[in-house]
Amino acid sequence: MLPGVAHADLGAYVKARAAAADGAVDAAAAGYAAALAEAPGDEVVAIRAYRNALAAGDIALARRAAAVLVRSGVAPADTAILEFADAVRTRDRLRADDALGRIGSGPLDFLAPVLRAWLAFDRGADPFPILDNAGESGLSRRYIAEHRALLLIASKRLDEGVAALRAAVGADPGSIDLRWNAATLLAGTGRERIAREVLSGDDPVITALRGGLRKSRPGAAFGTSRLLTRLAADLSGQETQALSILLARSALLLDPGDDRAKLLLAAALAGERAFDRAILALDTVRPDSPFHGAALAERVGFLREQDEPERALALARGMAMRRGADPRDLQRYADNLSDLGQDAEAARVYQKALEMAGASATWVHHLQLGGALERSGQWEAALPHLRKAVELAPEQPVALNYLGYAQIERGENLNEAVALLERASRLRPDDPAITDSLGWGYLRSGDVAKALPLLERAAQGQPSSPTINEHLGDAYWKSGRRFEARYAWRAAAVYAEGEQKGRLTTKLADGLAQRTAAN
């Protein structure tokens, strides 16, 4: 018997674990459900059933497994979030208060003041003293400020609400969530003109949201779902997929049509390699939704992660060719072309994206275009764009590194190129690729003593890189350390392909001979 699994259906449990490891969360949830039925009090089975049920969207199983964990006193803190959302959905005051008490006494306590305030609003009480007396700790300060604005709007104190909204947006200008939430709430209270003003601007995302404005009804269901979605967005990319899945699922219990929550759910599921479920979540985002373009973009990314580049390319092409495509659609298509080695065609599409962006074009547009031109053998056309990228973003290590390294490879402007790489290295000293570029620049300039320790450090940071190991081998050879040079070249040859593979074969046989550089 496996440790901690005393009476469960062992076959179902083992199959469920294997399915979960493959991202097959539906099969995993079914297996854990069978195991839990055989051992209804087993905590090990229950926690796995709980997590996989949430990933699979089996809320009934998640509730059942969570109840086992709560009774045993080992429930993770987020089970109280699911319980609270359920209680708000069913208007069960006692359950809501009990779940809120658990939230307030655990690691997610920073959510409690906002949730308590929305409950008070629903019950006809004044929510603002709750927020005013919450203390506003570092974690809760922003959420309290945002939801004070939303509660003022919900309370029809529009002037105060819009003023509080402006202040909160000013504290986090890059986020669309608060503006979207406020706009849907304003529209739901009959203030569509003000709602559209909240979504003013020419950014394609904001334009899409303004065109697809929906109406939200103020209340605890709205406030809870938006708070949970906001936290899920803040956690995105932080290796907290299990919590993000729980937050998004709980938000969707309260607002099944929240496409923003669906996008966050899909991203978290993909982080768990549950791509089938992630795509199902994206499929529920309707074509007329302002989030439909983002859903298609997520799907392209998932296909790339699943190593299906041709399907990703076809979808990205369709997005780039559709009416209303914006520069990001073209960039995404060009990115996929470049991934497949079609850099000449990618450069053509990047050029169109740059022209479409016009005055709002950034250093990224120029770097992408310059990079594609350089990789497709059009160096003279590439150089002005690479220089423009550095001009627009002189403190961006990736732009400095690209221009510096490209010139080093061609033996051009070596002093200028090394200076660019030195600046990139100062900005990002722990990046093995940049450290390698600078070491290679020194080597090509004839300063082996400066080059060698940098190339050794780069190889330690990225030991499987064929390029870094080849550069290191060249430096060892020029230092007279022939045995170590061949060792580094052999390491490079393990992963090298094409022309580099042939070059390494020659070096291993003949060394650098009379060469002055690796190429």
TAFEN-V816884 format. One record per pair of residues at least 4 apart in sequence whose C-alpha atoms are under 7 Angstrom apart, sorted by the first residue. I is the first residue (numbers start at 1). GAP is how many residues later the second one is. If there is no record, write none. Layout:
# TAFEN-V816884
<<I:GAP> <I:GAP>>
This chain:
# TAFEN-V816884
<<1:4> <1:5> <4:40> <5:37> <5:39> <5:40> <7:31> <7:32> <8:27> <8:28> <8:30> <8:31> <9:4> <9:25> <9:26> <9:29> <10:4> <11:4> <12:4> <12:19> <12:20> <12:22> <12:23> <13:4> <13:18> <13:19> <13:22> <14:4> <15:4> <15:16> <16:4> <16:11> <16:12> <16:13> <16:15> <16:16> <17:4> <17:11> <18:4> <19:4> <19:5> <19:6> <19:8> <19:9> <20:4> <20:5> <20:8> <23:249> <23:250> <23:251> <24:4> <24:250> <25:4> <25:27> <25:30> <25:31> <25:249> <26:4> <26:30> <27:4> <28:4> <28:24> <29:4> <29:20> <29:23> <29:24> <29:27> <30:4> <31:4> <32:4> <32:13> <32:17> <33:4> <33:16> <33:28> <34:4> <35:4> <35:10> <36:4> <36:9> <36:10> <41:27> <42:4> <43:4> <43:25> <43:26> <44:4> <45:4> <46:4> <46:19> <46:22> <46:23> <47:4> <47:18> <48:4> <49:4> <49:13> <49:16> <50:4> <50:11> <50:12> <50:15> <50:16> <51:4> <51:191> <52:4> <53:4> <53:5> <53:6> <53:8> <53:9> <54:4> <54:5> <54:8> <54:191> <54:192> <55:190> <55:214> <56:221> <58:4> <59:4> <60:4> <61:4> <62:4> <63:4> <64:4> <65:4> <66:4> <66:9> <66:13> <67:4> <68:4> <69:4> <69:5> <69:6> <70:4> <70:5> <75:4> <77:29> <77:30> <78:4> <79:4> <80:4> <80:19> <80:22> <80:23> <81:4> <82:4> <82:168> <83:4> <83:16> <84:4> <84:12> <84:15> <84:16> <85:4> <85:165> <85:169> <86:4> <87:4> <87:5> <87:6> <87:8> <87:9> <88:4> <88:8> <88:132> <88:133> <89:132> <89:165> <92:4> <93:4> <94:4> <95:4> <96:4> <97:4> <98:4> <99:4> <100:4> <100:12> <101:4> <102:4> <103:5> <103:6> <103:9> <104:4> <104:5> <104:8> <105:4> <110:29> <110:30> <111:4> <111:29> <112:4> <113:4> <113:17> <113:18> <113:21> <114:4> <114:17> <114:30> <114:33> <115:4> <115:109> <116:4> <117:4> <117:10> <117:11> <117:13> <117:14> <118:4> <118:9> <118:101> <118:102> <118:105> <119:4> <119:101> <120:4> <120:5> <120:6> <120:7> <121:4> <121:5> <121:6> <121:98> <122:97> <122:98> <127:4> <128:4> <129:4> <130:4> <131:13> <136:4> <136:5> <137:4> <140:4> <141:4> <142:4> <143:4> <144:4> <145:4> <145:23> <146:4> <146:19> <146:22> <146:32> <147:4> <148:4> <149:4> <149:12> <149:13> <149:15> <149:16> <150:4> <150:11> <150:32> <151:4> <152:4> <152:5> <152:6> <152:8> <152:9> <153:4> <153:5> <153:8> <153:33> <154:64> <157:4> <158:4> <159:4> <160:4> <161:4> <162:4> <163:4> <164:4> <165:4> <166:4> <167:4> <168:4> <169:4> <176:4> <177:4> <177:53> <178:4> <179:4> <179:19> <179:20> <180:4> <181:4> <182:4> <183:4> <183:12> <183:13> <183:15> <183:16> <184:4> <184:11> <184:29> <184:30> <184:31> <184:32> <185:4> <185:30> <185:31> <185:32> <185:33> <186:4> <186:5> <186:6> <186:9> <187:4> <187:5> <187:8> <187:28> <188:27> <188:28> <188:29> <191:4> <192:4> <193:4> <194:4> <195:4> <196:4> <196:14> <199:7> <199:11> <201:5> <201:6> <202:4> <202:5> <203:4> <204:4> <205:4> <206:4> <207:4> <208:4> <208:82> <209:4> <209:81> <212:77> <212:78> <217:5> <218:4> <219:4> <220:4> <221:4> <221:33> <222:4> <223:4> <224:4> <225:4> <225:26> <225:29> <225:30> <226:4> <227:4> <228:4> <228:19> <228:20> <228:23> <229:4> <229:18> <229:19> <229:22> <229:32> <230:4> <231:4> <232:4> <232:12> <232:15> <232:16> <232:32> <233:31> <235:5> <235:9> <240:4> <241:4> <241:27> <241:30> <241:31> <242:4> <243:4> <244:4> <244:24> <245:4> <245:20> <245:23> <245:24> <246:4> <247:4> <248:4> <248:13> <248:16> <248:17> <249:4> <250:4> <251:4> <251:10> <252:4> <252:6> <252:9> <258:4> <259:4> <259:26> <259:32> <260:4> <260:31> <261:4> <262:4> <262:19> <262:20> <263:4> <263:19> <263:32> <264:4> <265:4> <266:4> <266:12> <266:13> <266:15> <266:16> <267:4> <267:11> <268:4> <269:4> <269:5> <269:6> <269:8> <269:9> <270:4> <270:5> <270:8> <274:4> <275:4> <276:4> <277:4> <278:4> <279:4> <279:20> <280:4> <282:13> <285:4> <285:7> <285:10> <286:6> <287:5> <288:4> <291:4> <292:4> <293:4> <294:4> <295:4> <296:4> <297:4> <298:4> <299:4> <300:4> <300:12> <300:15> <300:16> <301:4> <302:4> <303:4> <303:5> <303:6> <303:8> <303:9> <304:4> <304:5> <304:8> <308:4> <309:4> <310:4> <311:4> <312:4> <313:4> <313:20> <313:23> <313:24> <314:4> <315:4> <316:4> <316:16> <316:17> <317:4> <317:16> <318:4> <319:6> <319:10> <320:5> <320:9> <320:10> <320:13> <321:4> <325:4> <326:4> <327:4> <327:26> <327:29> <327:30> <328:4> <329:4> <330:4> <330:19> <330:20> <330:23> <331:4> <331:19> <331:22> <332:4> <333:4> <334:4> <334:12> <334:15> <334:16> <335:4> <336:4> <337:4> <337:5> <337:6> <337:9> <338:4> <338:5> <338:8> <342:4> <343:4> <343:29> <343:30> <343:32> <343:33> <344:4> <344:28> <344:29> <344:32> <345:4> <346:4> <346:26> <347:4> <347:22> <347:25> <347:26> <348:4> <349:4> <350:4> <350:18> <350:19> <351:4> <351:18> <352:4> <353:4> <354:4> <354:7> <354:11> <357:4> <361:4> <362:4> <363:4> <363:25> <363:26> <363:29> <363:30> <364:4> <364:25> <365:4> <366:4> <366:19> <366:20> <366:22> <366:23> <367:4> <367:18> <367:19> <367:22> <367:32> <368:4> <369:4> <369:16> <370:4> <370:12> <370:13> <370:15> <370:16> <371:4> <371:11> <372:4> <373:4> <373:5> <373:6> <373:8> <373:9> <374:4> <374:5> <374:8> <378:4> <379:4> <382:4> <383:4> <384:4> <385:4> <386:4> <386:17> <387:4> <387:16> <388:4> <389:4> <389:10> <390:4> <390:9> <390:10> <396:4> <397:4> <397:27> <397:30> <397:31> <398:4> <399:4> <400:4> <400:20> <400:21> <400:24> <401:4> <401:19> <401:20> <401:23> <401:33> <402:4> <403:4> <404:4> <404:13> <404:14> <404:16> <404:17> <405:4> <405:12> <405:32> <406:4> <407:4> <407:5> <407:6> <407:10> <408:4> <408:6> <408:9> <408:33> <413:4> <414:4> <414:31> <415:4> <416:4> <417:4> <418:4> <418:20> <418:23> <419:4> <420:4> <421:4> <421:16> <421:17> <422:4> <422:16> <423:4> <424:4> <424:10> <425:4> <425:9> <425:10> <429:6> <431:4> <432:4> <432:26> <432:29> <432:30> <433:4> <433:25> <434:4> <435:4> <435:19> <435:20> <435:23> <436:4> <436:18> <436:19> <436:22> <436:32> <437:4> <438:4> <439:4> <439:12> <439:13> <439:15> <439:16> <440:4> <440:11> <440:31> <441:4> <442:4> <442:5> <442:6> <442:8> <442:9> <443:4> <443:5> <443:8> <443:32> <444:73> <447:4> <448:4> <448:27> <451:4> <452:4> <452:23> <453:4> <454:4> <455:4> <455:13> <455:17> <456:4> <456:16> <457:4> <458:4> <458:10> <459:4> <459:9> <459:10> <465:4> <465:27> <466:4> <466:26> <466:27> <466:29> <466:30> <467:4> <467:25> <468:4> <469:4> <469:19> <469:20> <469:22> <469:23> <470:4> <470:18> <470:19> <470:22> <471:4> <472:4> <472:16> <473:4> <473:11> <473:12> <473:13> <473:15> <473:16> <474:4> <474:11> <474:44> <475:4> <476:4> <476:5> <476:6> <476:8> <476:9> <477:4> <477:5> <477:8> <481:4> <482:4> <483:4> <484:4> <485:4> <486:4> <486:22> <487:4> <488:4> <489:4> <489:15> <489:19> <490:4> <492:4> <493:8> <493:11> <496:4> <496:5> <497:4> <498:4> <499:4> <500:4> <501:4> <502:4> <503:4> <504:4> <505:4> <506:4> <507:4> <507:5>>
